[in-house]
């Protein structure tokens, strides 16, 4: 039976998932990381804290695939909103991921991953659809109401391009330059593009789930921190629970 890897960069993003694992889950420490292996809502899983940034995420994804035979990978966590249609409290499921800080010109094109001949990595369509459906269920649930109050409307679920870089963006001018450079990008984060590249090279389907905690502006630090402490764990567990409980990811 295939094992699902669920990764997050910060403890709050995976805390309720760890708490929900069935009794008997085992913890293995590799490369300064704890990998929790067991069953989550009926689905065999390995859950790990990747820590922040592309290198950390890539290392964690490699271990999950190589050591724990993960056959699918979901990265979950928070992100800064970039597109005008995306508001705090919304959910973004990636159709594709890119690394906006990759620039090896003139040897390769801007944003092109050297020697792979591509700028973007497509998320698995089937896994993405399942996440969108599950996120839509969550958005209509009472658990989503705190976020709805912050955004003054129920959370929306978006599907599109997510941009990754080793930068916590909290500057209006920098964010605006990125909007001009990447008009399709819905949000910014720091791990998804590296995880996607690893999964692409290993031939493992991946999906990326992000919740908008801030607008990547001068208030991003305080907005992100508040959302992380109060809502991050509610979103991760609230969105993933119905998907895993459905049994859709239990096949080999």
Backbone as a ProteinNet text record, in pm:
[ID]
protein_1_A
[PRIMARY]
XXXXXXXXXXXXXXXXXXXXXXXXXXXXXXXXXXXXXXXXXXXXXXXXXXXXXXXXXXXXXXXXXXXXXXXXXXXXXXXXXXXXXXXXXXXXXXXXXXXXXXXXXXXXXXXXXXXXXXXXXXXXXXXXXXXXXXXXXXXXXXXXXXXXXXXXXXXXXXXXXXXXXXXXXXXXXXXXXXXXXXXXXXXXXXXXXXXXXXXXXXXXXXXXXXXXXXXXXXXXXXXXXXXXXXXXXXXXXXXXXXXXXXXXXXXX
[TERTIARY]
84.9	0	87.5	56.8	136	117.6	223.5	220.1	218.7	132.9	123.4	218	299.2	381.8	311.2	298.6	244.3	354.1	392.9	502.7	456.4	516.2	488.6	613.7	626.3	748.9	754.3	638.3	631.2	540.6	572	500.2	349.9	310.7	167.8	90.6	158.7	91.8	59.5	125.9	101.8	62.5	48.9	27.1	-97.4	-209.9	-333.6	-331.6	-253.8	-238.7	-163.4	-57.2	17.6	-69.6	-147	-233	-339.9	-377.8	-485.1	-435.7	-305.8	-254.8	-298.5	-326	-369.7	-261.3	-300.3	-201.5	-109.9	13.4	108.7	196.7	175.6	262.5	405.8	499.3	641.1	711.2	810.7	886.2	1031.6	1081.8	1218.2	1290.7	1407.7	1483.8	1595.3	1588.2	1687.8	1722.8	1852.4	1899.3	1833.7	1827.6	1773	1624.1	1554.7	1411.3	1340.4	1219.9	1137.8	1034.7	1033.7	937.2	840.2	713.3	609.9	535.8	547.1	495.2	381.8	268	152.6	31.5	-84.9	-211	-281.8	-327.7	-400.5	-535.6	-642	-778.1	-788.3	-726.4	-736.1	-635.8	-553.7	-459.2	-316.3	-238.6	-98.1	-21	47.4	113.1	249.7	332.4	450.3	438.3	444	428.7	559.7	605.3	733.2	732.9	809.3	835.1	959.7	942.3	1055	1148.7	1096	1159.2	1147.6	1199.1	1169.9	1275.6	1229.9	1319.7	1332.3	1390	1394.4	1486.9	1604.5	1697	1637.8	1582.2	1522.6	1408.1	1323.7	1210.4	1256.7	1357	1407.3	1465.1	1542.8	1601.1	1492.6	1389.8	1281.9	1204.9	1176.5	1104.2	1185.7	1316.1	1401.8	1396.8	1406.2	1403.7	1268.6	1160.9	1026.9	1009.5	1062.9	1048.7	1142.9	1268.3	1368.7	1355.7	1343.6	1345.8	1209.3	1103.1	969.8	876.8	933.6	862.4	731.4	734.1	614.2	582.3	457.6	415.3	342.1	308.8	249.3	296.1	307.1	352.7	257.2	213	135.1	212.8	238.4	298.1	187.5	176	69.7	127.5	62.8	108.8	54.9	119.2	73.2	149	95.6	159.1	114.7	193.3	157.4	81.3	-31.7	-111.5	-44.3	-49	11.6	-91.9	-175.8	-276	-387.3	-442.7	-546.7	-671.1	-698.3	-819.1	-804.9	-684.9	-657.8	-652.5	-732.5	-739.5	-697.3	-666.6	-630.6	-744.8	-710.6	-809.3	-844.6	-811.2	-838.2	-742.2	-779.1	-698.7	-653.3	-527.6	-473.9	-421.4	-470	-419.2	-342.6	-219.6	-134.2	-175.1	-179.5	-181.3	-38.4	48.9	191.3	267.9	397.8	483.8	609.9	660.5	785.4	873.1	1003.7	1097.9	1135.9	1073.6	1089.9	1227.2	1302.6	1435.7	1545.9	1507.9	1606.7	1638.3	1765.3	1805.6	1950	1968.6	2102.3	2137.7	2077.2	2114.7	2261.2	2330.5	2283.9	2294.7	2332.7	2347.7	2213.7	2110.6	1975.7	1878.3	1754.8	1654.7	1616.8	1564.1	1518.8	1411.7	1427	1337.4	1351.6	1431.4	1449.6	1537.3	1496.8	1576.8	1689.2	1813.6	1924.3	1923	1942.6	1956	1824.8	1717.5	1586.8	1501.6	1540.1	1472.4	1328.8	1299.8	1162.8	1163.9	1062.6	1045.5	944.7	848.8	739	727.2	676.2	647.9	498.3	433.9	289.7	254.6	159.7	107.8	22.4	6.8	-73.7	-219.7	-280.9	-417.4	-519.8	-510.1	-608.6	-598.7	-475.6	-456.1	-500.2	-473.9	-516.5	-667.9	-737.1	-884.6	-940.2	-882.5	-927.8	-906.3	-792.1	-766.4	-861.5	-889.8	-985	-1121.9	-1167.7	-1299	-1302.7	-1196.5	-1191.4	-1182.6	-1105.5	-1095.3	-1228.7	-1303.6	-1435.1	-1530.5	-1522.7	-1604.1	-1567.7	-1438.3	-1393.6	-1441.3	-1433.9	-1470.8	-1616.4	-1698.7	-1841.7	-1871.8	-1769	-1790.6	-1778.7	-1832.5	-1818.3	-1673.4	-1584.6	-1443.3	-1379.1	-1434.8	-1378	-1426.6	-1519.2	-1578.2	-1480.5	-1380.5	-1285	-1213.2	-1175.2	-1110	-1208	-1331.2	-1432.1	-1451.6	-1444.5	-1458.3	-1343.6	-1221.6	-1105.1	-1112.7	-1161	-1167.1	-1300.4	-1395.9	-1528.9	-1609.6	-1573.2	-1647.8	-1597	-1674.2	-1624.2	-1497.1	-1406.4	-1283.5	-1313.6	-1236.7	-1245.6	-1133.4	-1158	-1057.5	-1011.7	-882	-824.2	-736.6	-719.5	-635.5	-548.9	-417.2	-331.6	-185.8	-107.6	37.3	77.2	168.5	228.1	376.5	428.4	568	647.9	764.3	850.2	980.4	1026.5	1157.4	1207.1	1337.2	1396.2	1392.3	1273.4	1253.5	1118.8	1117.1	989	954.4	858.4	828.4	738.5	788.7	710.4	741.6	739.4	772.7	679.6	606.1	508.2	571.5	684	746.3	798.7	859.1	909.6	794.6	686.6	570.7	511.6	508.4	454.2	539.8	671.1	758.2	732.3	708.6	677.8	543.8	446.7	317.5	334.6	421	444.3	519.8	614.2	693.7	615.8	532.2	459.9	310	247.3	105.3	12.4	55.9	-27.9	-19	89	112.7	7.1	-49	-152	-93.4	16.2	74.1	221.9	288	430.5	453.7	549.1	588.2	732.6	784.4	928	970.4	878.4	915.4	861.8	748.5	678.5	756.5	826	898.3	1008.4	1078.3	1183.2	1123.8	1015.1	947.4	899.1	844	796	909.5	1023.9	1137.8	1184.4	1193.1	1231.8	1132.5	1004	902.2	908.9	932.8	946.6	1062.9	1175.5	1293.4	1278.3	1200.2	1174.8	1053.8	978.4	859.5	745.7	734.5	631.7	529.6	400.8	298.5	301	278.3	276.4	159.4	124.3	24.2	69.9	29.5	69.6	-53.9	-73.3	-188.8	-141.1	-188.1	-146.4	-266.9	-257.6	-358.8	-299.3	-373.5	-322.9	-329.6	-211.6	-202.4	-178.3	-129.9	-93.4	-88.7	-57.2	-53.8	87.9	189	328.5	367	304.7	330.1	400.2	403.1	474.9	413.1	288.4	223.4	235.2	311	313.8	362.7	463.5	517.5	412.2	343.6	243	122.3	79.8	-34.7	-4.3	115.3	155.7	160	221.9	236.2	100.7	10.3	-122.8	-197.4	-189.9	-259.1	-197.2	-64.6	3.8	-40.5	-44.3	-76.9	-223.2	-311.9	-455.3	-529.8	-480.5	-562.1	-492.1	-360.1	-289.6	-327.4	-328	-356.2	-501.4	-590.6	-732.6	-751.5	-684.3	-695.6	-638.6	-514.9	-450.4	-533.7	-572.9	-652	-792.3	-851.3	-987.2	-999.9	-897.3	-900.9	-862.8	-761	-711.8	-797.2	-865.2	-942.7	-1045.3	-1136	-1235.2	-1174	-1063	-997.4	-941.9	-870.6	-813.2	-920.4	-1021.9	-1129.2	-1207.5	-1208	-1282.3	-1219.3	-1092.4	-1023.4	-967.4	-977.3	-934.3	-784.6	-707.3	-562.2	-506.4	-590.7	-544.1	-498.2	-522.3	-482.4	-329.8	-279.4	-134.5	-80.8
-120.1	0	123.7	219.7	341	427.1	496	583.5	728.8	808.2	949.9	1026.9	1114.8	1205	1339.4	1388.6	1521.9	1602.7	1712.8	1794	1935.7	1998	2137.6	2201.8	2332.7	2401.7	2441.5	2456.7	2501	2407.6	2392.4	2295.5	2321.6	2447.8	2479.5	2431.4	2419.3	2378.4	2230.2	2150.8	2006.2	1953.9	2042.4	1999.8	1913.2	1957.2	1880.6	1751.6	1748	1623.4	1520.3	1563.5	1472.2	1422.8	1512.4	1474.4	1374.3	1374.7	1287.2	1150.6	1130	999.7	890.4	773.2	660.6	620.7	564.4	514.5	411.5	411.7	317.5	378.3	504.9	570.2	572.1	549.1	545.6	671.5	716.7	835.4	796	837.5	809.1	941.8	955.2	1080.1	1060.8	1137.4	1131.9	1275	1304.4	1435.4	1549.5	1533	1635.4	1659.3	1562.1	1571.8	1450.9	1471.7	1362	1325.6	1199.3	1147.3	1056.5	1095	1024.2	932.1	802.8	703.2	626.8	625.1	554.2	575.2	576.6	590.1	717.5	792.9	917	908.6	903.5	892.4	780.2	666.7	547.6	539.7	642.2	646.4	631.8	537.1	525.5	651.8	710.3	839.2	843.8	933.5	981.5	1133.2	1188.6	1333.1	1388	1499	1554.5	1706.1	1763.3	1907.1	1931.7	1999	2020.2	2130.4	2224.7	2352.2	2444.3	2565.7	2670.9	2676.6	2696.1	2720.8	2604.4	2633.3	2535.3	2417.4	2444.3	2335.2	2241.3	2298.3	2217	2132.3	2192.1	2118.8	2007.3	2035.7	1933.9	1815.1	1842.5	1734	1646.7	1711.5	1636.6	1552.3	1608.2	1532.8	1413.2	1432	1320.7	1206	1239.3	1135.4	1064.2	1141.8	1080.9	981.3	1015.2	927.8	808.1	834.6	728.8	634.1	690.3	608	551.5	628	586.7	553	546.7	497.9	572.3	702.6	780.8	774	744.6	735.3	860.1	948.6	1078.6	1175.5	1302.7	1404.3	1522.5	1565	1688.3	1780.8	1903	2004.8	2102.3	2129.6	2216.3	2327.1	2441.6	2551.5	2685.7	2791.1	2927.1	2989.3	3100.9	3172.2	3316.8	3400.2	3539.9	3558.7	3625.6	3648.3	3745.9	3716.9	3804.7	3858	3771.6	3812.1	3893.5	3985.4	4074	3998.9	3883.1	3807.1	3721.7	3713.5	3625.9	3708.6	3669.8	3743.7	3657.1	3721.3	3649.2	3555.6	3432.8	3331.5	3240.5	3280	3196	3077.1	2978.7	2857.9	2853.5	2819.3	2803.6	2661.8	2592.8	2461.9	2480.1	2434.2	2459.5	2377.1	2443.7	2370.6	2347.1	2440.9	2430.9	2517.5	2491.4	2564.2	2607	2725.1	2772.9	2831.8	2844.5	2905.5	3042.8	3146.4	3279.1	3339.7	3283.2	3336.2	3260.5	3165.7	3096.6	3181.8	3217.3	3299.6	3266.7	3174.9	3133	3189.7	3306	3371.6	3415	3412.5	3380.9	3233.6	3148.6	3006.6	2941.1	2984.9	2931.2	3047.8	3022.5	3127	3162.7	3282.9	3325.4	3231.3	3188.7	3097.3	2952	2925.4	2787.1	2711.2	2589.6	2505.1	2444	2474.4	2425.8	2274.2	2236.1	2097	2018.4	2080.6	2014.7	2072.4	2190.2	2248.3	2289.3	2331	2372.1	2477.4	2564.3	2666.9	2625.4	2540.6	2506.1	2354.9	2315	2174.8	2161.5	2080.2	2062.9	1974.4	2018.9	1934.9	1823.9	1716.9	1604.6	1647.5	1638.6	1688.9	1618.7	1486.3	1412.7	1448	1455.2	1491.1	1634.1	1720.9	1860	1875	1798.6	1804.5	1757.8	1653.3	1604.4	1710.2	1777.6	1883.4	2000.4	2037.4	2146.3	2112.3	1990.7	1949.4	1950.4	1900.9	1896.2	2036.4	2123.7	2262.5	2334.6	2304.5	2366.5	2323.4	2197.2	2150.3	2226.3	2240.6	2312.5	2457.1	2520.7	2662.7	2686.5	2583.3	2596.5	2550.2	2509.8	2454.5	2562.1	2536.7	2632.8	2660.1	2563.4	2581.8	2693.7	2725	2830.2	2968.7	2977.8	3107.6	3210.7	3171.1	3273.7	3341.4	3264.8	3322.1	3404.2	3357.5	3432.5	3571.2	3576.9	3706.8	3799.4	3742.6	3824.8	3878.1	3795.9	3835.7	3899.5	3899.9	3956.9	3883.7	3760.4	3674.3	3531.9	3430.7	3293.2	3275.3	3189.3	3166.3	3113.3	3157.9	3106	3005.5	2912.6	2814.3	2846	2869.6	2905.1	2790.7	2784.6	2682.2	2751.4	2743.6	2812.1	2804.2	2897	2897.8	2950.2	2878.3	2921	2944.4	3053.1	3090.2	3071.3	3007.5	2975.4	3052.9	3101.7	3165.6	3165.7	3173.5	3176.9	3318	3375.6	3511.3	3517.3	3570.6	3603.1	3744.5	3756.6	3886.3	3967.6	4078.5	4169.9	4313.4	4338.8	4469.1	4499.8	4608.5	4642	4655.4	4723.2	4747.2	4617.7	4534.4	4406.5	4319.1	4314.4	4236.3	4288.6	4419.1	4476.3	4440.5	4438.5	4396.6	4252.2	4169.3	4029.3	4016.4	4096.7	4094	4128.6	4222.8	4261.6	4153.4	4089.3	3984.7	3855	3826.5	3698.5	3724	3774.3	3810.5	3692.6	3570.8	3452.6	3401.7	3435.6	3376.8	3421.4	3326.3	3356.3	3390.8	3324.9	3348.3	3313.7	3353.8	3332.9	3246.6	3155.2	3074.1	3029.9	2942.7	2919.6	2774.1	2681.8	2540.3	2461.8	2503.4	2421.1	2391	2491	2469.7	2366.5	2365.9	2267.2	2127.9	2119.8	1991.3	1938.2	2026.5	1986.1	1934.2	2000.6	1955.9	1817.1	1794.6	1662.1	1556.4	1584.3	1487.2	1460.9	1564.3	1548.8	1456.2	1476.8	1396.4	1252.3	1230.3	1094.4	1029.6	1106.5	1052.9	1026.8	1109.6	1093.4	1206.7	1175.3	1281.6	1370.2	1498.9	1590.4	1686.9	1746.1	1853	1955.2	2078.5	2188.5	2264.4	2271.5	2336.8	2453.8	2573.8	2692	2773.8	2825.2	2913	3053.6	3152.5	3288.7	3351.5	3382.1	3438.8	3588.6	3641.6	3782.3	3824.3	3951.5	4003.6	4036.2	3977.3	3997.6	4145.7	4221.6	4365	4397.3	4524.7	4565.3	4509.2	4465.2	4406.1	4254.3	4197.9	4052.6	3980.2	4033.8	3962.7	3944.3	4051.1	4040.8	3960.1	3980.2	3905.7	3756.1	3723.3	3583.5	3518.9	3586.7	3530.3	3505.8	3601.5	3586.6	3469.3	3459.4	3350.6	3216.2	3211.7	3087.1	3035.9	3124	3084.4	3043.7	3114.2	3096.1	3008.1	2998.6	2933.5	2827.4	2825	2735.8	2590.4	2545.5	2404.8	2370.4	2468.7	2444.8	2417.5	2494.4	2475.9	2341.9	2310.8	2188.7	2065.8	2054	1937.6	1942.9	2061.4	2074	2039.6	2071	2041.5	1896.7	1846.3	1712	1600.7	1627.8	1521.1	1456.2	1531.2	1463.2	1389.7	1440.4	1372.8	1237.9	1235.6	1110	1013.6	1066.6	982.2	917.1	979.1	924.3	797	773.6	655.9	673.3	792.8	815.5	797.5	808.6	799.1	669.9	570.2	445.3	342.6	370.5	274.3	272.2	162	147.1	246.5
0	0	0	-83.7	-91.6	32.3	69.5	186.8	140.8	202.2	172.5	263.3	206.2	285.9	297.8	420.1	446.3	513.1	450.3	498.5	526.9	626.1	657.3	712.1	693.2	731.1	877.3	940.3	1079.9	1159.4	1287.7	1370	1371	1379.5	1388	1265.9	1152.5	1028.5	1025	1110.2	1110.7	1248.6	1347.6	1485.8	1501.7	1447.2	1463.1	1382.9	1275.4	1199	1283	1348.3	1434.4	1549.5	1607.9	1720.2	1678.9	1552.5	1504.1	1457.9	1453.1	1409.7	1506.2	1452.1	1534.1	1633.9	1749.7	1845.4	1778.3	1820	1761.1	1654.7	1621.2	1524.1	1577	1486.9	1523.8	1474.4	1548.8	1511.4	1484.9	1370.1	1330	1308.4	1367.4	1353.5	1252	1143.4	1037	998.1	990.8	946.2	1024.6	1157.3	1245.9	1225.3	1167.4	1144.1	1203.3	1254.4	1303.6	1198	1159.8	1063.8	1139.1	1138.8	1213.9	1117	1141.6	1048.4	1114.3	1048.6	1102.4	1014.6	1078.2	1005.5	1050	953.7	981.4	912.6	990.8	937.6	834.7	869.9	785.9	673.4	654.3	543.7	595.4	542.8	582.8	545.2	642.7	622.1	686.7	636.2	706.5	710.8	830.2	849.2	903.8	846.6	890.5	885.1	975.5	976.9	892.3	781.1	689.5	735.6	811	841.3	719.6	733.5	635.3	525.6	401.7	290.8	195.5	79.9	-28.1	2	56.3	85.1	189.6	295.5	401.7	347.5	264.9	208.8	116.2	33.6	-58.8	16.8	120.9	199.5	262.2	315	381.3	280.7	165.8	62.9	15.8	-1.9	-43.9	57	185.1	288	290.6	281.1	283.9	169.3	53.8	-63.3	-56.2	-22.9	-23.7	95.3	214.5	335.4	373.2	343.2	387.8	272.3	152	32.7	7.5	28.6	0.2	-148.6	-180	-320.1	-366.5	-271.5	-301.4	-193.9	-229.6	-134.8	-138.3	-19.9	-5.5	86.3	39.8	125.6	163.6	293	341.2	428.9	428	511.8	466.1	513.1	487	370.4	320.1	209.1	210.6	144.1	126.5	-3.2	4.4	-115.2	-209.8	-338.4	-438.2	-535.3	-588.2	-687.2	-621.3	-697.7	-643.8	-600.7	-661.2	-629	-504.2	-449.2	-335	-207.2	-108.1	16.9	134.9	244.7	366.7	405.9	437.5	471.2	355.4	232.8	116.3	111.4	31.6	11.7	-133.4	-155.1	-290	-306.1	-407	-445.3	-575.7	-579.9	-695.5	-816.5	-931.3	-1058.3	-1104	-1069	-1099.2	-999.9	-990.2	-898.4	-972.8	-940.2	-998.2	-888.8	-917.8	-825.5	-881.3	-827.2	-885.9	-860.2	-765.6	-738.1	-811.6	-898.7	-980.8	-1103	-1119.6	-1233.2	-1268.4	-1361.7	-1403.8	-1541	-1574.1	-1699.4	-1694.9	-1808.6	-1944.1	-1981.4	-1884.3	-1915.9	-1943.2	-1871.5	-1887.1	-1880.4	-1921.8	-1917.5	-1774.8	-1758.4	-1626.2	-1573.4	-1450.5	-1380.1	-1425.6	-1529.2	-1574.4	-1477	-1441.7	-1354.5	-1437.8	-1407.2	-1489.6	-1508.6	-1633.2	-1677.3	-1675.9	-1634.3	-1642.4	-1755	-1805	-1919.6	-1893.7	-1771.7	-1739.9	-1630.5	-1635.3	-1533.4	-1427.7	-1466.4	-1377	-1362.1	-1249.4	-1223.7	-1199.6	-1279.8	-1268.5	-1150.2	-1071	-963.1	-1022.7	-946.4	-993.5	-1004.1	-1123.5	-1140.4	-1052.1	-1041.4	-962.4	-814.5	-763.5	-622.8	-597.8	-694.6	-681.4	-676.6	-759.9	-758.4	-624.9	-570.4	-440.9	-332.3	-336.8	-239.4	-256.2	-381.1	-404.1	-348.3	-373.3	-323.5	-171.3	-110.1	35.6	94.3	29.2	75.4	63.4	-43.2	-60.8	50.6	91.8	204	331.7	355.3	474	472.2	356.1	345.9	382.4	369.9	403.6	546.1	618.6	751.9	859.8	979.8	1089.9	1126.5	1104.9	1139.6	1060.8	943.8	859.2	898.4	991.1	1024.2	1081	1165.1	1210.6	1094.7	995.8	878	796.3	791.5	716.7	777.6	910.7	975.3	942.3	933.1	901	759.3	667.7	527.6	491.2	589	568.6	461.9	435.9	344.6	366.5	326.7	339.7	258.2	303.4	227.3	86.9	-9.3	-144.6	-168.1	-258.8	-296.7	-438.2	-453.4	-582.4	-632.7	-764.5	-827	-930	-914.4	-1009.4	-971.1	-1024.4	-1007.9	-870.2	-804.9	-679.3	-702.3	-647.6	-666.9	-538.5	-552.6	-439.1	-446.6	-332.1	-324.4	-181.8	-164.7	-30.7	27.3	27.6	78.3	149.7	271.1	334.8	290.7	203.7	142.5	235.1	282.4	366.6	327.1	199	144.6	27.5	36.6	-66.7	-205.1	-212.7	-342.5	-403.6	-322.1	-371.5	-420.2	-343	-383.1	-513.3	-529.8	-652.4	-773.2	-755.8	-866.7	-904.1	-805.6	-835	-906.9	-869.3	-938.6	-1086.4	-1115.1	-1254.1	-1330	-1262.3	-1326.1	-1341	-1242.1	-1237.1	-1225.3	-1330.5	-1320.2	-1293.2	-1323.8	-1299.7	-1156.9	-1088.6	-956.5	-856.6	-783.6	-685.4	-549.7	-512	-380.2	-379.7	-271	-251.5	-129.1	-138.2	-24.4	-42.4	46.2	51.2	37.6	11.7	8.4	-111.2	-165.4	-262.8	-389.2	-442.9	-566.6	-553.5	-440	-416.6	-398.1	-323.4	-306.2	-440.6	-522.2	-654	-741.9	-736.3	-816.6	-774	-644.2	-594.4	-640.4	-626.1	-666.9	-817.1	-895.1	-1039.5	-1072.9	-1006.7	-1037.3	-989.9	-884.9	-837.1	-904.5	-980.6	-1044.4	-947.9	-844	-741.3	-753.7	-760.3	-768.1	-643.5	-664	-550.5	-563.2	-449.4	-445.3	-342.5	-364.9	-277.9	-234	-102.7	-42.6	41.9	10.5	85.1	130.2	251.6	308	316.9	272.7	268.7	407.5	461.7	596.3	596	482.5	475.9	329.7	305.7	169.1	122.4	186	147.3	149.9	240.5	249.5	381.6	419	539.8	667.6	660.6	778.1	780.3	686.9	670.8	795.5	862.9	978.9	1086.7	1123.4	1228.9	1181.9	1057.1	1004.8	998.5	949.4	939.2	1077.2	1172.5	1307	1371.5	1357.8	1415.7	1352.4	1221.1	1151.2	1188.4	1196.4	1231.1	1367.5	1463.3	1600.4	1614	1546.1	1571.3	1470.7	1347.4	1245.8	1161.8	1157	1065	1085.7	1211.3	1238.1	1205.5	1222.7	1193.3	1044.5	961.2	816	771.6	811.8	765.1	797.6	922.6	962.5	902.2	899.9	848.6	701.8	623.6	481.2	451.8	521.2	489.3	549.4	659.7	725.2	632.6	568.5	484.2	365.8	314	202.2	245.7	357.2	403.3	452.9	519.8	568.9	456.2	340.3	226	170.7	201.9	151.4	11.3	-44	-182.3	-200.8	-92	-105.4	-45.6	-27.6	32.4	-71.5	-198.9	-300.1	-312.6	-364.5	-379.3	-481.2
[MASK]
++++++++++++++++++++++++++++++++++++++++++++++++++++++++++++++++++++++++++++++++++++++++++++++++++++++++++++++++++++++++++++++++++++++++++++++++++++++++++++++++++++++++++++++++++++++++++++++++++++++++++++++++++++++++++++++++++++++++++++++++++++++++++++

